[in-house]
Amino acid sequence: MSEQLRTCGPLQAIEFCENHDGKWIVLFHGFGADASDLASLKDHFQFDKPSNWLFPNGQHSVDIGGGYTGRAWWKIKMTELQPGMDWTNLRPDGMDQAVALVFKMMASMKFQWKDLILGGFSQGAMLATEIFLKAPETPAGLICMSGTLLSESLWSGWAQARKGSTIFMSHGEADQVLPHKGSIALQKFFEKNEIKTQFASFRGGHEIPLVVLNKMTSYIKERL
């Protein structure tokens, strides 16, 4: 990891602060990646208004093969993942702890929720979605890349407080890691709760292509 990590409460993160009065985009990486994975995309985004970025690092170290390690928000036994499995009512072990750590991090940064655009990829998208729904005030936005619907009964209890919000979603139609249908279920969940969606569905797998970055740019611009 080439970028410098700083301590943010109980977590570490890569930070790019342009103007403390500007909004913050907080992006959570996926399983097996680390904070630098999404931080590497930052230079793609150019805005007229000030923007600040925070890329938290997952608290768990995980073996990703070949003698390499990555980070995770909660540990996953890859052997337990079945193709086409239904995640709707799944509550991953360790997710509660991850959510609690993120809330402590936010408190330590003294952020105003209205100034936060939350987002993430894959496991990070699941985490960002729960933080968005559970936050004490409505954040400025949510970017959910290759996510899925989890803990539906729990999320349903929070979703009405986000009525009228608009969130951005993306997912590859050939995703072999998290099926595309998971984001379809999540989109239906949002719309059932009167949360609007901008959904960038693309021909591809478990990835963030240029078309998604371009649409993300427009979504973020509208919220700065």
C-alpha positions in Angstrom: 0.0 0.0 0.0 1.7 3.2 -1.2 -0.7 5.7 0.3 -0.2 6.7 3.9 -2.8 5.3 6.4 -3.9 7.5 9.3 -5.7 6.5 12.4 -9.4 7.3 12.5 -10.8 6.2 15.8 -10.6 2.4 15.9 -9.8 2.1 12.2 -7.2 3.2 9.8 -7.9 5.0 6.5 -6.4 6.8 3.5 -7.5 10.4 3.5 -7.5 13.2 0.9 -8.8 16.4 2.4 -9.2 19.3 0.0 -11.5 21.6 2.1 -12.9 20.8 5.5 -16.1 22.6 4.6 -16.6 20.4 1.6 -18.5 17.1 1.5 -16.8 13.8 2.1 -16.9 10.7 0.0 -16.3 7.6 2.1 -15.7 4.4 0.2 -15.3 0.9 1.7 -13.3 -1.7 -0.2 -14.3 -5.3 -0.9 -13.2 -8.6 0.7 -9.5 -9.3 0.2 -8.6 -5.8 -1.1 -7.5 -2.9 1.1 -8.0 0.9 1.4 -5.7 1.6 -1.6 -7.8 -0.4 -3.9 -10.6 2.2 -4.2 -8.2 5.1 -3.4 -6.5 4.4 -6.7 -9.7 5.5 -8.5 -9.8 8.9 -6.9 -7.9 10.7 -9.7 -10.6 9.8 -12.2 -13.0 12.2 -10.5 -12.8 15.9 -11.2 -15.3 18.3 -9.6 -15.9 22.0 -9.6 -16.7 22.0 -5.9 -14.4 20.9 -3.1 -14.5 17.2 -2.3 -12.8 15.2 0.4 -12.2 11.4 0.3 -11.8 8.8 3.0 -10.9 5.1 2.2 -11.1 3.1 5.4 -9.1 -0.1 5.8 -10.9 -3.3 6.9 -10.0 -4.4 10.4 -9.3 -8.0 9.5 -6.2 -9.4 7.7 -7.1 -12.3 5.4 -5.1 -14.7 3.3 -5.7 -14.2 -0.4 -3.3 -16.8 -1.7 0.2 -16.8 -3.0 1.6 -15.6 0.3 -0.4 -12.4 0.0 -2.8 -10.9 2.4 -5.7 -8.4 2.1 -8.2 -6.8 4.4 -11.8 -7.6 5.2 -14.7 -6.1 7.1 -15.7 -9.5 8.3 -14.2 -12.9 7.5 -15.8 -15.2 4.9 -15.2 -18.9 4.4 -15.1 -19.0 0.7 -15.9 -22.7 0.7 -19.3 -21.9 2.2 -20.3 -19.6 -0.7 -22.6 -21.4 -3.1 -23.3 -20.2 -6.7 -26.7 -18.5 -6.8 -27.1 -18.5 -3.0 -29.8 -16.3 -1.5 -28.3 -13.6 0.7 -31.5 -11.9 1.5 -31.9 -12.9 5.2 -28.2 -13.6 5.8 -26.5 -11.9 8.7 -22.7 -12.5 8.3 -20.8 -13.2 11.5 -18.7 -10.1 12.3 -20.9 -7.6 10.5 -22.3 -6.2 13.7 -18.7 -5.5 14.9 -17.8 -3.9 11.6 -20.8 -1.6 11.7 -20.0 -0.6 15.3 -16.4 0.2 14.4 -17.4 2.4 11.4 -19.8 4.4 13.6 -17.0 4.9 16.1 -14.8 6.1 13.3 -17.4 8.5 12.1 -17.8 9.9 15.6 -14.0 10.4 16.0 -13.9 12.3 12.7 -16.8 14.6 13.9 -18.5 14.3 10.5 -22.0 15.7 9.8 -24.0 12.9 8.2 -25.6 15.3 5.8 -22.1 15.9 4.4 -21.3 12.3 3.7 -21.6 10.3 0.5 -21.1 6.7 1.6 -20.2 3.9 -0.8 -18.4 0.7 -1.3 -17.7 -2.3 -3.5 -18.9 -5.9 -2.8 -18.5 -6.5 0.9 -17.9 -2.8 1.3 -21.1 -2.0 -0.5 -23.0 -4.2 2.0 -21.4 -2.3 4.9 -22.0 1.1 3.4 -25.7 0.2 2.8 -26.2 -0.7 6.4 -24.4 2.5 7.6 -26.5 4.6 5.2 -29.8 3.0 6.5 -28.9 3.0 10.2 -27.3 6.5 10.5 -29.0 8.9 12.9 -29.5 11.4 10.0 -29.8 11.0 6.3 -26.4 11.0 4.5 -25.9 12.9 1.3 -25.8 9.7 -0.8 -25.0 6.1 -1.2 -22.9 4.4 -3.9 -23.5 0.6 -3.9 -21.2 -1.2 -6.4 -21.7 -5.0 -6.8 -23.7 -5.2 -3.6 -26.6 -7.3 -2.5 -29.6 -7.4 -0.2 -28.7 -8.6 3.3 -30.7 -8.8 6.6 -33.9 -7.7 4.9 -36.0 -7.6 8.1 -33.4 -5.5 9.9 -32.9 -3.1 7.0 -36.6 -2.7 6.5 -36.9 -1.2 10.0 -34.5 1.6 9.0 -35.4 2.2 5.4 -38.5 4.4 5.9 -36.2 7.0 7.4 -34.5 7.3 4.0 -37.7 7.8 2.0 -37.1 10.2 -0.9 -33.3 9.6 -1.0 -31.6 8.6 -4.3 -28.9 6.0 -4.3 -26.5 4.9 -7.1 -26.0 1.2 -7.9 -23.9 -0.8 -10.3 -23.4 -4.5 -11.0 -22.0 -6.7 -13.7 -24.5 -9.0 -15.4 -21.9 -11.8 -15.5 -20.7 -11.4 -11.9 -19.6 -14.9 -10.7 -18.8 -13.7 -7.1 -21.9 -11.9 -6.1 -24.8 -12.6 -8.6 -26.4 -9.7 -10.4 -29.7 -10.7 -9.1 -28.6 -9.6 -5.6 -28.5 -6.0 -6.8 -31.9 -6.5 -8.5 -33.3 -7.6 -5.2 -31.7 -4.6 -3.4 -33.1 -2.2 -6.0 -36.6 -3.6 -5.4 -36.1 -3.3 -1.7 -35.1 0.4 -2.0 -38.0 1.2 -4.4 -40.5 -0.6 -2.1 -39.3 1.8 0.6 -39.6 4.8 -1.7 -35.9 5.2 -2.1 -35.0 6.1 -5.7 -32.3 4.3 -7.5 -29.9 5.0 -10.4 -28.8 1.5 -11.5 -25.8 1.1 -13.9 -26.1 -2.5 -15.1 -23.2 -3.5 -17.4 -21.8 -6.4 -19.4 -19.0 -7.6 -17.2 -18.1 -9.4 -13.9 -17.1 -8.4 -10.4 -15.5 -5.1 -11.3 -15.8 -1.3 -11.6 -15.6 -0.4 -15.3 -15.2 3.1 -16.8 -18.9 3.4 -17.5 -19.6 3.1 -13.8 -17.0 5.6 -12.9 -18.5 8.1 -15.3 -22.0 7.7 -13.9 -20.6 7.9 -10.4 -19.1 11.2 -11.3 -22.5 12.6 -12.3 -24.1 11.2 -9.1 -21.5 12.7 -6.8 -21.5 16.1 -8.6 -25.2 16.4 -7.9 -24.6 16.0 -4.2 -21.5 18.2 -3.6 
